[in-house]
Amino acid sequence: MQNYKALSRKNFDRQASIYDSSNNIFISKIPKQGYPFLQNAILHVRPQRLLDIGCGTGEIARLLQRILPNTQIDGIDLSPEMIRQAKNKQLSNAVFQIGDAEKLPYEADTFDMAVCSQSFHHYPNPSRALLEAYRVLKPGGIFLLCDTYVANDTLRWLENHIVLKLTHTGDVHTYGQDELCRLFTEAGFRNVSWNQIRSVISSCAGVK
């Protein structure tokens, strides 16, 4: 069985130095397409404290610094080199650390909002990651996830059962609407909603 976390760490460590400047579809082009949606959603909530799970180079925090300067942002990522790039941005309202989405190093009921952009399909234990996101949110807190989406059921099956098993980059599984909403509901989230926000990106949100 593949060690998906080790593969993800290796892959993103290798990409970290060029991640922000790249427009390669296999590196950061797709995540960047979701940034405007995330910004607007976070701006609508205006959380006092926000958790970015799988924060990468801290680009979401950088984009938010100007429009939400009073929001405290915590970012966590499995890749040491991604965290190094995030810390190099020296954002006054953000703290970044190496960590695992399946074992978040935060107390329960800490955050008003948590986001996860384009890292969920790398998680070997997605249910555990969702339970952890639920745990660290305050009652009424919102979890917003954006991730790669393949609309066609047949193509998604081929990707999950053939393509991803050959890439060795840490990709585990891409999710359809019903599957993702079920995972959210099973983790305890209510008012679960799903949207296709770009041709290859969907979002799912829930309230604790």
C-alpha positions as CSV (number, residue, x, y, z in Angstrom):
1,M,0.0,0.0,0.0
2,Q,1.3,3.5,-0.9
3,N,2.4,5.8,1.9
4,Y,0.3,8.7,0.7
5,K,1.4,11.2,3.3
6,A,5.1,10.6,2.5
7,L,4.4,10.9,-1.2
8,S,2.4,14.1,-0.6
9,R,5.2,15.6,1.6
10,K,7.8,14.8,-1.0
11,N,5.8,16.1,-3.9
12,F,4.9,19.4,-2.2
13,D,8.4,19.9,-0.8
14,R,9.6,19.7,-4.4
15,Q,7.1,22.2,-5.6
16,A,7.2,24.7,-2.8
17,S,9.8,27.1,-4.2
18,I,7.9,27.6,-7.5
19,Y,4.3,27.1,-6.3
20,D,3.3,30.7,-6.1
21,S,4.8,31.7,-9.4
22,S,3.8,28.7,-11.4
23,N,0.7,28.5,-13.7
24,N,1.2,24.8,-14.4
25,I,-2.1,22.8,-14.2
26,F,-0.3,20.1,-12.3
27,I,1.2,22.4,-9.7
28,S,-0.9,25.4,-8.7
29,K,-3.1,26.6,-11.6
30,I,-6.3,24.8,-10.3
31,P,-5.9,25.9,-6.7
32,K,-5.4,29.5,-7.8
33,Q,-8.7,29.4,-9.7
34,G,-10.5,28.8,-6.4
35,Y,-8.9,31.7,-4.5
36,P,-11.5,34.3,-5.5
37,F,-14.4,32.1,-4.3
38,L,-12.6,31.4,-1.0
39,Q,-11.9,35.1,-0.4
40,N,-15.5,36.0,-1.0
41,A,-16.8,33.3,1.3
42,I,-14.4,34.1,4.1
43,L,-15.1,37.9,3.7
44,H,-18.8,37.1,4.0
45,V,-18.3,35.3,7.4
46,R,-15.5,37.7,8.7
47,P,-14.2,35.2,11.2
48,Q,-12.1,36.4,14.2
49,R,-10.0,33.3,13.9
50,L,-9.6,31.2,10.8
51,L,-7.8,27.9,10.3
52,D,-6.4,27.0,6.8
53,I,-5.9,23.3,6.6
54,G,-3.4,22.3,4.0
55,C,-2.3,26.0,3.8
56,G,0.6,25.4,1.4
57,T,2.6,28.6,0.9
58,G,0.2,30.7,3.0
59,E,-1.2,32.4,-0.1
60,I,-4.8,32.5,1.1
61,A,-3.6,34.2,4.3
62,R,-1.6,36.7,2.3
63,L,-4.6,37.5,0.2
64,L,-6.8,38.0,3.3
65,Q,-4.3,40.2,5.1
66,R,-5.4,43.4,3.3
67,I,-9.2,42.8,3.4
68,L,-9.4,41.2,6.9
69,P,-6.4,42.6,8.8
70,N,-8.0,41.8,12.2
71,T,-8.6,38.1,11.5
72,Q,-6.1,35.8,13.1
73,I,-5.1,33.0,10.7
74,D,-3.5,29.7,11.6
75,G,-2.1,27.6,8.8
76,I,-1.1,24.0,8.9
77,D,0.5,21.8,6.3
78,L,2.2,18.4,6.0
79,S,5.1,19.9,3.9
80,P,8.0,21.5,5.7
81,E,9.0,23.4,2.6
82,M,5.5,24.8,2.0
83,I,5.5,26.0,5.6
84,R,9.0,27.6,5.1
85,Q,7.6,29.5,2.1
86,A,4.5,30.6,4.1
87,K,6.7,31.9,7.0
88,N,8.9,33.7,4.6
89,K,5.9,36.0,3.8
90,Q,6.1,37.4,7.3
91,L,2.4,38.0,7.6
92,S,1.6,39.9,10.8
93,N,-1.7,38.2,11.4
94,A,-0.8,34.6,10.5
95,V,1.0,31.7,12.2
96,F,2.1,28.6,10.2
97,Q,3.2,25.2,11.4
98,I,3.9,21.7,10.1
99,G,1.1,19.3,11.0
100,D,-1.4,16.7,9.9
101,A,-5.0,17.4,9.0
102,E,-6.0,14.1,10.7
103,K,-4.5,15.2,14.0
104,L,-4.8,18.9,14.4
105,P,-2.7,20.5,17.1
106,Y,-5.4,22.8,18.4
107,E,-7.9,22.8,21.3
108,A,-11.5,22.0,20.7
109,D,-13.9,25.0,19.9
110,T,-11.1,27.3,18.8
111,F,-12.0,28.6,15.3
112,D,-14.9,30.5,13.9
113,M,-14.1,29.1,10.4
114,A,-11.9,26.5,8.8
115,V,-11.0,26.2,5.1
116,C,-9.3,23.5,3.1
117,S,-8.3,24.2,-0.4
118,Q,-7.1,21.5,-2.8
119,S,-5.6,19.2,-0.2
120,F,-8.6,17.0,0.8
121,H,-8.0,14.5,-2.1
122,H,-4.6,13.8,-0.6
123,Y,-6.0,12.6,2.8
124,P,-5.8,8.8,3.3
125,N,-8.4,9.1,6.2
126,P,-10.9,11.8,5.0
127,S,-13.4,10.9,7.7
128,R,-10.8,11.5,10.4
129,A,-9.8,14.8,8.9
130,L,-13.5,16.0,8.9
131,L,-13.9,14.9,12.5
132,E,-10.8,16.9,13.4
133,A,-12.1,20.0,11.6
134,Y,-15.4,19.6,13.4
135,R,-13.7,19.3,16.8
136,V,-11.6,22.5,16.5
137,L,-14.5,24.6,15.3
138,K,-16.6,26.6,17.7
139,P,-20.3,25.8,17.9
140,G,-21.8,27.5,14.8
141,G,-18.4,27.5,13.1
142,I,-18.2,26.9,9.3
143,F,-16.0,24.5,7.5
144,L,-15.5,25.2,3.8
145,L,-13.7,22.8,1.5
146,C,-12.7,23.3,-2.1
147,D,-11.3,20.5,-4.0
148,T,-10.7,19.0,-7.5
149,Y,-13.9,17.8,-9.1
150,V,-14.5,15.4,-12.0
151,A,-18.1,15.8,-13.1
152,N,-18.3,12.7,-15.2
153,D,-18.9,9.5,-13.1
154,T,-17.0,7.3,-15.5
155,L,-14.0,9.6,-15.7
156,R,-13.9,10.0,-12.0
157,W,-14.0,6.2,-11.5
158,L,-11.1,5.9,-14.0
159,E,-9.1,8.6,-12.2
160,N,-9.7,7.0,-8.7
161,H,-9.1,3.4,-9.7
162,I,-6.4,3.8,-12.3
163,V,-4.8,7.2,-12.8
164,L,-4.2,8.1,-9.2
165,K,-2.7,4.8,-8.4
166,L,0.0,5.4,-11.1
167,T,0.9,9.0,-10.3
168,H,2.7,8.4,-6.9
169,T,2.3,12.1,-5.9
170,G,0.1,11.5,-2.9
171,D,-3.3,11.9,-4.5
172,V,-5.7,9.5,-2.9
173,H,-9.3,10.1,-4.1
174,T,-11.5,12.7,-5.9
175,Y,-15.0,13.0,-4.7
176,G,-18.4,13.4,-6.2
177,Q,-21.2,15.4,-4.7
178,D,-23.1,12.7,-2.9
179,E,-20.0,11.1,-1.5
180,L,-18.6,14.4,-0.2
181,C,-21.9,15.5,1.4
182,R,-22.3,12.1,3.1
183,L,-18.8,12.5,4.6
184,F,-19.7,15.9,6.0
185,T,-23.0,14.7,7.4
186,E,-21.4,11.6,9.0
187,A,-18.8,13.9,10.7
188,G,-21.6,15.8,12.4
189,F,-21.9,18.9,10.1
190,R,-25.4,20.3,9.5
191,N,-26.7,22.6,6.7
192,V,-24.3,20.8,4.3
193,S,-24.2,22.4,0.9
194,W,-22.4,21.6,-2.3
195,N,-21.5,23.8,-5.3
196,Q,-19.6,23.4,-8.5
197,I,-17.6,26.7,-8.5
198,R,-15.4,26.1,-11.6
199,S,-15.3,23.4,-14.2
200,V,-12.8,21.3,-12.2
201,I,-13.4,22.6,-8.7
202,S,-16.3,21.9,-6.3
203,S,-17.0,23.2,-2.8
204,C,-18.7,21.7,0.2
205,A,-19.6,23.5,3.4
206,G,-21.1,22.6,6.7
207,V,-21.9,24.2,10.1
208,K,-20.9,22.7,13.4
